[in-house]
Amino acid sequence: MSARSIGRGVCPKCGLEGSVVIKQVGGKEYVYVKHGRTWHYIGPLDKVNLNTILIGYTTTLPLKGSSRVGKAMGGQGKPLSKVIAKVLGVLLIAIGAILVLIPLLFLPVLLPATGYAYVGGSGLLIVNGSDKAYLFSTMSNPITVNVMTMYGARFKVLVTRISSLLPPLNNTLSTAQITVGHSINITEIKQLLPNFLGDYTNYTATISPGEVLIVWPYEVYEKPALLTFVYRSMPIQAKARINVVNVVIMASPLLIIAAVLMYGGYELYRWSRS
């Protein structure tokens, strides 16, 4: 464990002035305010706004009992390890996103040959907050949609008639044969919010012509959160039941690898900015 004082500041816990200290434990850094022999824990360094606490900076010196000298804050570039971590993190996120899209290439092989024309695909939704919802609708043949959280969010769903939406949204959906992953502000459907149901990380629904599936990530606990979706049209004449869940299960090993890569990349990127 190492500790370093970075200046004087006002403690958010008690309102008194004291020394602002950063302790490093297990590779992570935490902020404390020291009043004589009393220590007040403030929080992790990457989640504390030091500008709201500090009233004066000082040269970083090792505190009594610290195991090593901390680095001075300000005027120094990032260590090479953090630069490498940032580049590697971005690269891992990009590779993971590409792996998520690969199942799309295998859909023609996985779909049964019935003599009918099918439309299918998959995609990735990057979610930065609960102020957006995502629409899936059809005006032609029924479609089956599976939405799954990769990480960072839970969502509610609502299946309703397109005609129940307000203009111009209902007009936009009515003129498109299939709409998938269309993003809207939650304020555009605020009259429907009491009707949303569930607390999902994985959901499958079959939508009939004239209907819309609305997915609302109401709880986002990791930004950016990632959701994936797979959809497939279903001709009315078809007798065989289309099970998109089987497609998702077959693709799940690849999706799990993609999720691990993206999560690891995100953690590296976040650490590089701390």
FIDOMAR-779267 format. One line per field, with one value per residue (C-alpha): residue number from 1; z, x, y. Coordinates in nm, 2 decimals, decimal comma. Each point is the difference from the previous one (the first is absolute). Layout:
<rs>
zaro c(NUM:...)
zz c(Z:...)
xx c(X:...)
yy c(Y:...)
</rs>
This chain:
<rs>
zaro c(1:2:3:4:5:6:7:8:9:10:11:12:13:14:15:16:17:18:19:20:21:22:23:24:25:26:27:28:29:30:31:32:33:34:35:36:37:38:39:40:41:42:43:44:45:46:47:48:49:50:51:52:53:54:55:56:57:58:59:60:61:62:63:64:65:66:67:68:69:70:71:72:73:74:75:76:77:78:79:80:81:82:83:84:85:86:87:88:89:90:91:92:93:94:95:96:97:98:99:100:101:102:103:104:105:106:107:108:109:110:111:112:113:114:115:116:117:118:119:120:121:122:123:124:125:126:127:128:129:130:131:132:133:134:135:136:137:138:139:140:141:142:143:144:145:146:147:148:149:150:151:152:153:154:155:156:157:158:159:160:161:162:163:164:165:166:167:168:169:170:171:172:173:174:175:176:177:178:179:180:181:182:183:184:185:186:187:188:189:190:191:192:193:194:195:196:197:198:199:200:201:202:203:204:205:206:207:208:209:210:211:212:213:214:215:216:217:218:219:220:221:222:223:224:225:226:227:228:229:230:231:232:233:234:235:236:237:238:239:240:241:242:243:244:245:246:247:248:249:250:251:252:253:254:255:256:257:258:259:260:261:262:263:264:265:266:267:268:269:270:271:272:273:274)
zz c(0,00:-0,08:0,08:-0,11:0,10:-0,29:0,18:0,24:-0,04:0,16:0,11:-0,15:0,30:0,28:-0,17:0,17:-0,17:-0,01:-0,21:-0,32:-0,02:-0,27:0,11:-0,25:0,11:-0,23:-0,31:0,07:0,13:0,27:0,13:0,37:0,20:0,31:0,31:0,23:0,10:-0,15:-0,35:-0,21:-0,30:-0,30:-0,28:-0,30:-0,18:-0,33:0,15:0,21:-0,15:0,17:-0,12:0,24:0,29:-0,05:0,11:-0,06:-0,15:0,15:-0,11:0,04:0,29:0,16:0,31:0,32:-0,02:-0,38:-0,18:-0,30:-0,13:-0,21:-0,32:-0,01:-0,15:-0,30:-0,24:-0,08:-0,30:0,04:0,06:-0,30:0,15:0,00:-0,36:-0,10:0,21:-0,17:-0,35:0,09:0,16:-0,31:-0,22:0,22:-0,02:-0,38:-0,03:0,23:-0,20:-0,32:0,16:0,09:-0,37:-0,12:0,07:-0,27:-0,25:0,11:0,00:-0,36:0,11:0,32:-0,16:-0,13:-0,38:-0,04:-0,33:0,15:0,01:0,35:0,12:0,31:0,17:0,32:0,15:0,30:0,21:0,19:0,30:0,18:0,22:0,07:-0,21:-0,32:-0,12:-0,29:-0,25:-0,20:-0,23:-0,31:-0,25:-0,22:0,14:0,37:0,14:0,30:0,20:0,28:0,20:0,25:0,23:-0,05:0,31:0,19:-0,02:0,07:-0,21:0,00:-0,31:-0,15:-0,31:-0,13:-0,32:-0,22:-0,01:0,37:-0,05:-0,05:-0,33:-0,17:0,15:-0,10:-0,35:-0,02:0,11:-0,22:-0,32:0,07:-0,06:0,28:0,27:0,23:0,27:-0,08:0,29:0,14:0,29:0,29:0,00:-0,33:0,17:0,35:-0,01:-0,03:0,28:0,27:-0,24:-0,02:0,17:0,12:0,11:-0,27:-0,12:-0,27:-0,18:-0,31:-0,16:-0,33:-0,15:-0,24:-0,28:0,14:0,34:0,16:0,27:0,21:0,21:0,27:0,19:0,32:0,22:-0,14:0,26:-0,23:-0,27:-0,28:0,03:-0,29:-0,12:-0,30:-0,21:-0,25:-0,22:-0,27:-0,21:-0,01:-0,31:0,08:-0,22:0,19:0,21:0,17:0,32:-0,01:0,32:0,00:0,35:-0,14:-0,23:0,30:0,20:-0,29:-0,02:0,38:0,03:-0,25:0,17:0,34:-0,13:-0,15:0,33:0,19:-0,25:0,01:0,38:0,04:-0,25:0,18:0,34:-0,16:-0,16:0,33:0,20:-0,26:0,07:0,38)
xx c(0,00:0,12:-0,14:0,07:-0,13:-0,11:-0,11:-0,25:-0,37:-0,34:-0,13:-0,35:-0,07:0,05:0,05:0,34:0,33:0,26:0,27:-0,13:0,18:-0,01:0,07:0,08:-0,12:0,01:0,07:-0,30:0,01:-0,24:-0,05:0,01:0,00:0,23:-0,08:0,29:-0,04:-0,35:-0,05:-0,32:-0,04:-0,14:0,00:0,19:0,22:-0,17:-0,34:0,10:0,01:0,31:-0,07:-0,30:0,22:0,34:0,07:0,38:0,25:0,33:0,31:-0,07:0,19:-0,02:-0,21:0,12:-0,05:-0,01:0,20:0,11:0,00:-0,30:0,02:-0,06:-0,33:0,00:0,27:0,07:-0,10:-0,17:0,22:0,07:-0,19:-0,32:0,05:0,04:-0,30:-0,22:0,10:-0,05:-0,33:-0,14:0,13:-0,17:-0,33:0,02:0,08:-0,29:-0,24:0,11:-0,06:-0,35:-0,08:0,15:-0,32:-0,17:0,22:-0,12:-0,37:-0,05:0,16:-0,21:-0,33:-0,19:-0,05:-0,38:-0,04:-0,10:0,20:0,11:0,14:0,23:0,29:0,16:0,14:0,15:-0,16:0,24:-0,19:0,12:-0,30:-0,37:-0,13:-0,02:-0,22:0,04:-0,27:-0,06:-0,30:-0,14:-0,27:0,04:0,07:0,03:0,35:0,16:0,24:0,25:0,16:0,28:0,21:0,38:0,07:-0,10:-0,38:-0,34:-0,30:-0,38:-0,21:-0,34:-0,17:-0,27:-0,17:0,19:-0,32:0,02:0,31:-0,01:0,08:0,24:0,14:-0,30:0,02:0,37:-0,04:-0,31:0,19:0,29:-0,05:0,24:0,16:0,27:0,20:-0,15:0,10:-0,24:-0,01:-0,21:-0,20:-0,16:-0,18:-0,04:-0,37:0,08:0,26:-0,25:-0,07:0,35:0,06:0,29:0,36:0,19:0,35:-0,13:-0,34:-0,16:-0,32:-0,19:-0,15:-0,29:-0,05:-0,10:0,16:0,31:0,23:0,15:0,31:0,08:0,33:-0,14:0,30:0,35:0,26:0,31:0,06:0,01:-0,23:-0,03:-0,31:-0,02:-0,29:-0,08:-0,31:-0,16:-0,31:-0,26:-0,22:-0,37:-0,02:0,29:-0,11:0,33:0,05:0,31:0,20:0,24:0,10:0,18:0,20:0,10:0,10:0,22:0,16:0,03:0,37:0,11:-0,22:0,15:0,35:-0,10:-0,14:0,31:0,22:-0,21:-0,03:0,38:0,06:-0,23:0,17:0,34:-0,12:-0,15:0,31:0,22:-0,20:0,02)
yy c(0,00:0,35:0,34:0,36:0,34:0,22:0,31:0,16:-0,03:0,01:-0,34:-0,09:-0,22:0,26:0,33:0,06:0,08:-0,27:-0,17:-0,17:-0,34:-0,27:-0,35:-0,28:-0,34:-0,31:0,21:0,23:0,35:0,15:0,35:0,09:0,32:0,00:0,21:-0,07:-0,36:-0,02:-0,13:0,04:-0,22:0,19:-0,26:-0,15:0,25:-0,06:0,09:0,30:0,35:0,14:0,35:0,02:-0,09:0,15:0,36:-0,02:-0,24:-0,10:-0,20:-0,36:-0,15:-0,35:-0,01:-0,16:-0,38:0,00:-0,27:0,21:0,35:0,10:0,19:0,37:0,10:0,24:0,08:-0,37:-0,21:-0,33:-0,30:-0,22:-0,29:0,21:0,12:-0,37:-0,10:0,27:-0,11:-0,37:0,07:0,18:-0,29:-0,26:0,18:0,03:-0,38:-0,08:0,21:-0,18:-0,34:0,10:0,06:-0,32:-0,21:0,20:-0,17:-0,34:0,07:-0,13:-0,33:-0,03:0,08:-0,30:-0,02:0,01:0,17:0,32:0,33:0,10:0,32:-0,01:0,18:0,10:0,32:0,17:0,28:0,23:0,14:0,31:0,07:-0,08:0,29:-0,21:-0,29:-0,23:-0,10:-0,32:-0,01:-0,16:0,09:-0,31:-0,35:-0,08:0,02:-0,17:0,22:-0,10:0,28:-0,08:0,21:-0,05:0,20:0,32:0,02:-0,15:0,08:0,00:-0,08:0,09:-0,15:0,22:0,12:0,25:0,20:0,06:0,21:0,38:0,17:0,02:-0,32:-0,22:0,13:-0,08:-0,36:-0,05:0,08:-0,25:-0,37:-0,09:0,23:-0,14:0,18:0,34:0,24:0,26:0,24:-0,15:0,33:-0,11:-0,29:0,14:-0,07:-0,37:-0,03:-0,13:-0,30:-0,13:-0,33:-0,22:0,02:-0,17:-0,08:-0,24:0,02:-0,16:0,11:-0,06:0,31:0,00:0,25:0,34:-0,07:0,15:-0,14:0,28:-0,08:0,26:-0,04:0,16:-0,10:0,07:-0,08:-0,01:0,26:-0,07:-0,31:-0,24:-0,18:-0,24:-0,10:-0,27:0,02:-0,22:0,04:-0,27:-0,05:-0,04:-0,32:-0,17:-0,30:-0,06:0,20:0,22:-0,01:0,29:-0,10:-0,30:0,23:0,21:-0,31:-0,12:0,34:0,04:-0,12:0,26:0,27:-0,10:0,04:0,34:0,11:-0,10:0,19:0,31:0,00:-0,06:0,28:0,23:-0,07:0,06:0,33:0,12:-0,09:0,19:0,31:-0,02)
</rs>
